[in-house]
């Protein structure tokens, strides 16, 4: 099987590279949409006593989720600021899905003792589906942020997942910008050539793009934990370098015994490729055991890492 794969790849190298290029575009184009679907409900495990208690409390208190805006940095008694706040409160009350927004100037306890800060709590209607709740949250938060004051912040439990998803996307970008040049420099020292050094990084980027695409597809049927993204990028880079090193070192050994580059590739895939295939499948199959757990966190880890291992393996073999 591996020999046939190697022959196909060497017979049509441009086709193989084009397919991987399209896969990269699809992974980073469509797959990054998973960041908007990430869940921060790590401790939530269906069937546990804590989950049953939370569900019971939700039934006893049918009110929806809530967020809180904080306006600070200037005396809140200022007529201009008061007009801004009252306008924002009136606009938020008109948003579909908002149940209540008390007037901070007429409600005791919502203005700081020093008169330089106030809060604007927003309670949503109960029973909203995820999409409706997200639209309501975004609209209400944006209206509060429009208040003209030195410090305006909006936060709360429902916004946490969205903010963590945005943070995860930024962290992935920063991690790649920092780690990839460092890894490239080390590989240049090890291999002494730019093409050899770049190949592990190409495999790594392919694995990360494939994992994003896989997680996006998985998010259609199950929740994906925000922490799965960091694990995916970390292991995607590490495994790609490992697998590519195995292939490249063996290829250089084969080149010492034959002048035929294509034959050296076939021998490499048949020998080192078998190691990569066995390693990748072993890790992927082992991690699928996490899918039996009802925890979103563990299930996401299994899906993310199994996906990136398989994509890294296929990229290294081709």
N, C-alpha and C positions, 0 to 999 in steps of 0.2 A: 504493500500500500504506500509506504513512504517513498519507495523508489519510483512508483508511478507518479506520485505527487511532485517529486523533484524533476522528473522528466517533463511533466506538463509545465511546471514553472519555468524551466530553462528553455523550453520550446517556444513559449509565448511570454517572454518576460515583460514586454510592454503592456500586454493585456492584464497580467497579474498586478503590475504597478498601477494601472488605470483603475482596476477594481478596488484596490486598497485606497487610492486617492478619493474615489467616490464614497467609499465607506467612511473615510475621515470627514468628508464634507457632511455626510448624513449624520454622523455621530456628534459633531460639534454644532451642526445646524439644528437638527431636530432633538438630539439627545439632551442637550443642555436645557431643554424645557423642563426637565425633571426638577430643576432648582425651585420652580414655582409650586411644586407638589410635595415638597419634603415635609415630614411630620416631626414634631419635637416631643411627641408623647412616648418617650422612652420607657417609663415605668408602667405604662398601661398594658396589662396582661389580661385578656378576657377570661372570665371565670374565677378570678381571684377574689378574696374577701374585700380588698381595697377597691377593686373595680365595681363589685356589687354595691358597696357602700356609696361610691360616687354616683352610681346610677340611681340609687334610692334617694339621695339628696337632690338630684336633678328632678326626680318625680315630685318630691315634696315642695321644691321651689321651682316653679315652671318658668321663672324669668330667664331671659337669655344671657349671653355673655356680656361683659362690660369692659370698657376701656376708660382711661383717665387722661385728660389733658392737663398740663401744668403750664401756667403763664407766670413768668417771674422776671426779675431784673429791673423793675420800675414800680413806682407806687401805683397800685391797682385802682386807687380812687381817682386817678386822672380821668377827666371827662372823655378825652379822645380814646383812651384804652377801654373805658367802660362801654363806649359805643361800639368799639370793635368786638368786644366779648359778647355783648348782647346780640349783635348782628350774627356772629358765629353760632351762638346758641340757637337763635331762631332758625338759621339755615340748617343746622344739624337735625333739629326736630322735624324738618320737612323730608329728611332722607327716608326712603322706604326701608323698613326693617328696624328703625330706631323706636324704642318704646318710651324712653324718658330721658330728658336732659334738664336737670334742675338749674335754676338761675343761681349762679354762685354769689351774686350780690344780695339775693333775698333768702338764701339758705344758710343757717348758722353753721359755723365750722369749716367753711370752704375758703375762707380768706386767712392768710397767715397773720400771726399776732403783730408782726412788724409792718403789715400792710403792703408788702412788696411781692406777694405771690398769691395765686389762687388756683383752685383746681376746677376742672369741668368734667364731671363724670358722665359717661354716656352708657346707657343700658339698652341692649338690643332685645328685640322680641324673641320669645322662645320658639323653638321648633323650626328655625331657619335651616335650610340645607347648607352645605359647605360653600357652594358657589354664591348663594345669596348673602350669606354671612360675610364672605370675603369682600363682596361688592359694597356692602353696608359699611364695613370697617374702613375700607379705603376711602370711601366718600366722606365719612364722618371725620376721619383723621386728617384728610386734606383740608377740610373746612376749618378745623381748629388750628392747623399749622399756618393758615393764612392770616391769623391774628398778628397785627403789627406790634411786636414786643421784642425786647432784647433776647429773652429765652422762652421758647415755646417747644414743649416736648409732649409727645403722645405715646403712651405705652399701655401695657396690659396683657393678660394671658393670651387672648386671641391673636394679638399682633406678634407674639413671640416667635411662633413658627415661621411666619413670613419673614421676620427680620433675621432669624437664624438661617433661613434658606439663602437670603441675600448675602449674609456674612459668609456662608459656606462657599458660595460662588466666588466671592472676593478672595477668600483664603486659598482656594484652589489655584486661582490665577497667580497670587503672590508666591505660593509654593513652587509653581512651575517656573516662574521668572527667576527664582533664587536657585532652585535645585538643578534645573537642566543645564545652565552654564557651568556650574561646579562639576556635575557629572561629566559633561563634555570635556572639560579641562583634564580631569583625571583619566578619561578614556584616551585622550590624545597622548598623554604620557605613557599609558600602557601599550597602546597599539602603534603610536608613532605615525599615524595617518588619519586624515580628516574623514575619508569615506568609512573606514573601519570604526572610527569613533562615533560617527553619526548614526550608524545602523542600529545600535541599541536604543538610541533616543527615538528613532523612527518607530521601532517596535513598541516602545513605551507609550508614545503618543497614540499609536493605533489601539493599544489596549485600553487606554483611558477613554478614547472616543467610543470604542465599542461598549465599554462598561456603562457610559452615560446613556447610550442608545438602549442597551438592555434594561437599565433601571427605568428609563422613560416608558418602555413597553410594560415592565412589571408594575409601574405605578397605575396602569389602567385597571389592574385587578387587585392590588394590595397597597397598603401604606408603605412608604419608604422613609426610613429614618434619616435625619439630617446628617448623622454621624457616618453614614455609609459612604458619603462622598469622600471624606478625608481618608478613610481606609482604602477606598478604591484607588485614589491617586498614589498613595504611598506604596501599596503593593504592586500597582501597575508599573511603576518605575523600577522598583526593586526586582521583580520577576523578569521584566523585559531585559534588564542588564544581565541577569544571570543566564537566561536562555540564549541571548545573543552572544554572550561570551563563550558559552559552550560550543555554539555553532561556528563562531569565527576562529577560535583556537583550533578546533578540529579541521576546519578548512585549510588553515595555514599548514597544519601537519600533512594533510593530503597533497598540498601543492608541492611539498618537498619530494614526493614520490611520483608525480605526474605533471606533465606540462599542459595537459588538457584541462582547462578551467571547468568545462561542463562536467567532465568525469569527476573532478574533485568535488563539485557541488553534489553530484549524485551520491558519492561515497560519504560525504559529510551528513547529508540528510538521512541516509540509511543507518549511520552509526550514531552520531550525536543527536540526530533527530529522534531516534528511538528513546534516548534518555529524556529529551525534552517532552516527548509525547507521554511517556510513562509518568514523569513527574507532574505534568500538567493535569492529566486525567486523575491521578491519585489525589492531588490537592482539591480539584474541583468536586470529585465524588465525595470526599470526606466532608467538605464544607456544606454540601447539600443536606447533611444531617441536621444543620441548624434550621432547616425549613419546617421541621416537625414541631418546633417550639411556637407557641402562640404569640410570643413577644415580637412586636414590630421591630425592635432594635436587633434582636438576634436573627430574625428572618431576613432583614435587610443586609446584615453582614454576610450571611450565606449567599444571598443572591448577588450582591455586589462583587464579592471576592471570587466566586465561582465564574462569574461572567468575565472578569478581567483576566483570570488565569487562562481561560479557554481562548480568548482573543489574543493574548500575548503568545500563547503556544502556537496558534495558527500563523500569526505574523512571523514568528521565528522560523517556523518550518518552511515558509514560502519566501 
